[in-house]
C-alpha cells in the first residue's frame, strides 16, 4: 500500500475523502474505505509499510487421556440380587482404564497474510482443537 493523501479512483469513480466528525461520516463509504484511509495514514507516519503476520507451526501434537468404559457394564444380565449389588457398588471401587488418545499428530503448516485458509475434516478429527491451539484459547490444564 502506497501512502497517499489525495482521494484515489476506484472502479472509475473518484473516492470521497472520509470525514472524521462522527461515526456515520467515517462509515459512510464502508469499513474497507475506513481501513484503507487509516492504514495509509499509519504507513505515511511510519515511513514504511505495515508489518504482515505469517503464522507457522511445525510438528504440533495434541493428546488427551480418556477413561474407557467397561465392556461388562453394557452387557445385559439377569436381574439377580448379586448382579444388582455388583452393578450398584462395583463401579465405584473398580479401576478405570485410562487410554491416551491422539487428537492431532505431527501437524505442520503456514498461514500467510492476505489468504483465506479452509480446514476440512471429519467430525472429531481435531479442526476446532487446532484452531483453538493456534489462537491460544485451548485449555491446557486437566479437567
C-alpha positions in Angstrom: 0.0 0.0 0.0 1.5 3.3 -1.0 0.8 6.3 1.2 -1.5 8.9 -0.4 -3.3 11.9 0.8 -5.4 12.5 -2.3 -8.6 10.6 -3.0 -7.9 7.7 -5.2 -10.1 6.4 -8.1 -11.7 3.0 -7.5 -13.6 1.3 -10.4 -13.7 4.6 -12.4 -15.2 6.7 -9.6 -13.2 9.2 -7.5 -13.2 8.4 -3.8 -14.6 11.0 -1.5 -12.4 11.9 1.5 -13.6 10.5 4.8 -15.0 12.8 7.4 -13.9 12.1 11.0 -16.6 14.2 12.7 -18.9 11.3 13.6 -19.2 7.5 13.3 -21.7 7.9 10.4 -19.3 10.0 8.4 -16.4 7.6 9.0 -18.5 4.6 7.9 -20.4 6.3 5.0 -18.2 4.6 2.4 -17.9 1.3 4.2 -15.4 -0.4 6.5 -12.9 -1.1 3.7 -12.6 2.6 2.9 -12.1 3.4 6.6 -9.5 0.7 6.9 -7.6 1.9 3.8 -7.6 5.5 5.0 -6.3 4.6 8.5 -3.7 2.2 7.0 -2.4 4.8 4.5 -2.1 7.4 7.3 -0.2 5.0 9.5 2.2 4.0 6.7 2.8 7.7 6.0 3.5 8.4 9.6 5.8 5.3 10.0 7.6 5.9 6.7 7.3 2.2 5.8 4.7 -0.5 5.0 2.7 -2.0 7.9 4.2 -5.3 9.1 2.5 -8.5 7.9 1.9 -11.5 10.2 2.7 -15.0 9.0 1.8 -17.9 11.3 3.9 -21.1 11.0 3.6 -24.2 13.1 5.6 -27.4 12.9 5.0 -30.9 14.3 2.1 -30.0 16.5 0.9 -32.9 18.5 -2.1 -32.9 20.9 -3.2 -35.8 23.0 -5.8 -36.4 25.8 -6.2 -39.1 28.5 -9.7 -40.6 28.2 -11.5 -43.0 30.6 -12.6 -46.2 28.8 -15.9 -47.7 29.7 -16.0 -51.3 30.9 -17.4 -53.7 28.4 -19.1 -55.9 31.0 -21.2 -53.0 32.3 -23.0 -52.7 28.9 -23.9 -56.3 28.6 -27.5 -57.3 29.7 -27.6 -59.5 32.8 -30.3 -61.4 34.7 -31.8 -59.3 37.4 -30.5 -61.2 40.4 -29.5 -59.7 43.8 -25.8 -60.5 43.2 -25.8 -58.7 39.8 -27.7 -55.8 41.1 -25.3 -55.3 44.1 -22.3 -55.8 41.7 -23.6 -53.2 39.3 -24.5 -50.7 42.1 -21.3 -50.8 44.2 -18.8 -52.4 41.8 -18.4 -49.2 39.7 -17.2 -47.0 42.4 -14.4 -49.4 43.6 -13.3 -50.7 40.2 -10.2 -49.3 38.5 -10.9 -47.3 35.4 -8.9 -47.9 32.4 -7.3 -44.7 31.0 -6.2 -44.6 27.4 -4.1 -41.8 25.7 -5.9 -40.6 22.5 -4.0 -38.6 19.9 -6.2 -35.7 18.6 -3.5 -34.1 16.4 -0.4 -36.0 15.4 2.5 -34.2 13.7 0.6 -31.3 12.0 2.7 -28.7 10.2 1.5 -25.7 8.2 1.7 -22.0 7.3 -1.0 -19.3 7.3 0.1 -16.4 5.1 -1.2 -12.8 5.2 -3.9 -12.0 2.6 -5.0 -15.6 2.2 -8.0 -17.5 3.4 -7.5 -21.0 4.7 -10.1 -23.7 4.8 -9.7 -26.5 7.3 -11.6 -29.6 6.3 -12.0 -32.9 8.1 -14.4 -35.4 9.5 -16.3 -34.7 12.8 -14.0 -35.3 15.7 -10.8 -35.0 13.6 -9.4 -32.0 15.6 -10.3 -29.0 13.4 -11.6 -26.9 16.4 -8.8 -28.1 18.6 -6.2 -27.0 16.1 -7.8 -23.5 15.7 -8.1 -23.1 19.5 -4.5 -24.2 20.0 -3.1 -21.8 17.4 -5.2 -18.9 18.8 -4.1 -19.6 22.4 -7.6 -20.4 23.6 -7.0 -24.1 24.2 -7.3 -25.1 27.9 -4.0 -26.7 28.8 -5.0 -27.7 32.4 -6.5 -31.0 33.3 -10.2 -31.3 33.9 
